[in-house]
Amino acid sequence: MLQPDFNPAPVAVQIYRCGYVSQCKAPRCRERATLVAEKVDNAGRHVRQIELCDRHTQVVIARERARGIEIQDRRDWR
């Protein structure tokens, strides 16, 4: 019997504009979150997401690129 993969590895990070009011989730950051970084698996399914300010989004993009994960910048889509 096939076992479902309950913890799929993310293969891409999608960056898009935050359409709601939220605070940046980075520790001790008091800025308003303007972007969402969402990790997706091979099938394009949501794995996890975090709301971030511009500065912390750049940190996440650099870190994930260094890990070899694809970055899909969708800031202009909405």
N, C-alpha and C positions, 0 to 999 in steps of 0.2 A: 504494500500500500504506500502511496506517495505521502510524504510528510510535507505540510505547508511550511514555507519559510516565514516565520513570524518576526524575524529581525533582518530584513533585507539590507544589503549594503548600498549606501547611496552612490550613484554614479555621476550625478550632476547637481549643481546648485543653481536654482532660478532666483534671480533678483528682480523684484518688481515693486512698484510704488505701494505704500501702505494706504489703503482706502478708508481707514478709520483712525481715531485718535488713540495713541498708545505711547507709553514711555519706552525709551531704549532699554532693552533687557540686559545690556552689558553691566557688569557689577559697578556700582557707584556712579553710573552715568545718569545725569538728570535731564539730558536732551530729549526732545520729542522724536519718536521713531517716525521716519519718513519712508523707510524701505523695509521690505520683508525678504529674508533669505530663507528659501525653502529647499530642502534636500529631497531629491526624488530618486526612485530606483530605476532599474532597466525598463520597466513597463510604463514609466512616467507617473507612478503612484507616489503620493505624498508620504515621506518618511518622517520628517519633522520640520518645524519652521521656527524662526525667531524674528522679532521686530527689532530693528536697529536704526540708529542715526547714521548719517552719511559717513562719518569718521570710522565708526566701528564696522560698517559694511565693507569699507576698503580693507580693514584688517582681516575680515573673514574671507574676502575674495583672494587676498594674497596667500593666506594660510591654505585654503582649499586648492588653489593652483599649484602650490608647492607639493601637495599630496597627490597631484595628478588628477584631480576631479575637474570635470568640465564646468565652466561657468556660462550660464545662459542669461545674458543681460536683457531683461524685458521691461526696463523702466519706461520705455516709450510706447508700450503696447496699450496702456490704459488711458 
